[in-house]
Amino acid sequence: MGHKRIHYIDWLRVLAVLLLFPFHTWRVYNFDDPFYVKSAQTSMALNYVIDFIDRWHMPLLFVLAGIGGTLAGLSGYFFPQIRNAETILPDYDALPAESPVAGQPA
């Protein structure tokens, strides 16, 4: 459709997504966030690295998603093509009563 590709944006997105794997693996070895399984050996230096990445990583992913959507021709309030939630969410009234999605065991 003639949309312009900005290759450094694509590569930044690839690197940001690939950083998710070591980031979440390193969370096992830091002191914070008891949600993760923790190793008996923790690292204060790794804690500083994780805190640094944690401050900008998710905002970077959101900004890159917005840039990608804008370059693909989507813009405006929640992208006009998907503005209504009814078009992207399932219709729970149409599900069978004995469905795991409806909250009932099958």
C-alpha positions as CSV (number, residue, x, y, z in Angstrom):
1,M,0.0,0.0,0.0
2,G,3.0,2.3,-0.2
3,H,3.6,2.6,3.6
4,K,7.0,3.8,4.4
5,R,9.2,1.5,6.5
6,I,11.7,2.9,8.9
7,H,14.2,0.2,9.4
8,Y,15.8,1.4,12.6
9,I,12.3,1.5,14.2
10,D,11.9,-2.2,13.2
11,W,15.3,-3.1,14.6
12,L,14.6,-1.2,17.8
13,R,11.4,-3.1,18.2
14,V,13.2,-6.4,17.6
15,L,15.9,-5.6,20.2
16,A,13.3,-4.4,22.7
17,V,11.4,-7.7,22.4
18,L,14.5,-9.8,22.6
19,L,15.6,-7.9,25.7
20,L,12.4,-9.4,27.4
21,F,14.0,-12.8,27.7
22,P,17.2,-11.9,29.6
23,F,15.3,-9.3,31.6
24,H,12.8,-11.8,33.0
25,T,15.5,-14.4,33.5
26,W,17.6,-11.9,35.5
27,R,14.6,-11.2,37.7
28,V,15.4,-14.5,39.4
29,Y,18.6,-13.1,40.7
30,N,17.6,-9.6,42.0
31,F,16.4,-8.6,45.4
32,D,13.1,-6.9,44.5
33,D,9.7,-8.2,43.6
34,P,8.8,-11.4,45.5
35,F,6.5,-12.4,42.7
36,Y,9.3,-14.1,40.9
37,V,11.0,-17.4,42.0
38,K,14.2,-16.3,43.7
39,S,17.6,-17.9,43.6
40,A,19.6,-18.3,46.8
41,Q,22.4,-16.3,45.2
42,T,21.3,-12.7,44.4
43,S,23.2,-9.9,42.8
44,M,23.1,-6.3,43.8
45,A,24.8,-5.2,40.5
46,L,22.1,-7.1,38.6
47,N,19.5,-5.4,40.7
48,Y,20.8,-2.0,39.4
49,V,20.7,-3.2,35.8
50,I,17.2,-4.5,36.2
51,D,16.0,-1.3,37.8
52,F,17.5,0.7,34.9
53,I,15.9,-1.4,32.3
54,D,12.6,-1.5,34.2
55,R,12.2,2.3,34.0
56,W,12.2,2.6,30.2
57,H,11.5,-0.8,28.7
58,M,7.7,-0.9,28.8
59,P,7.3,2.7,27.8
60,L,9.6,2.0,24.8
61,L,7.5,-0.9,23.7
62,F,4.3,1.3,23.9
63,V,5.9,4.1,21.9
64,L,7.2,1.7,19.3
65,A,3.7,0.1,19.0
66,G,2.2,3.6,18.5
67,I,4.9,4.5,15.9
68,G,4.3,1.3,14.1
69,G,0.5,1.8,14.1
70,T,0.9,5.4,12.8
71,L,3.3,4.3,10.0
72,A,0.8,1.6,9.0
73,G,-1.9,4.2,8.5
74,L,-3.7,3.9,11.8
75,S,-4.3,7.0,13.8
76,G,-6.8,8.9,15.9
77,Y,-8.7,7.8,19.0
78,F,-7.8,4.1,19.5
79,F,-7.3,3.6,15.8
80,P,-10.6,4.1,14.0
81,Q,-10.6,0.6,12.6
82,I,-10.9,-1.0,16.1
83,R,-12.7,1.8,18.0
84,N,-15.7,-0.3,19.1
85,A,-14.9,-2.9,21.7
86,E,-17.7,-5.1,20.4
87,T,-15.8,-5.7,17.2
88,I,-12.8,-7.2,19.0
89,L,-14.3,-8.8,22.1
90,P,-16.3,-12.1,22.1
91,D,-20.0,-12.1,22.4
92,Y,-20.6,-13.9,25.7
93,D,-24.3,-14.1,25.1
94,A,-23.7,-16.4,22.1
95,L,-21.6,-18.9,24.1
96,P,-23.1,-22.2,25.2
97,A,-24.1,-22.2,28.9
98,E,-21.7,-25.1,29.7
99,S,-18.6,-23.5,28.3
100,P,-15.2,-23.0,30.0
101,V,-15.2,-19.5,28.6
102,A,-18.6,-18.7,30.1
103,G,-17.2,-19.7,33.6
104,Q,-18.9,-23.0,33.7
105,P,-17.1,-26.3,33.7
106,A,-17.5,-28.2,30.4
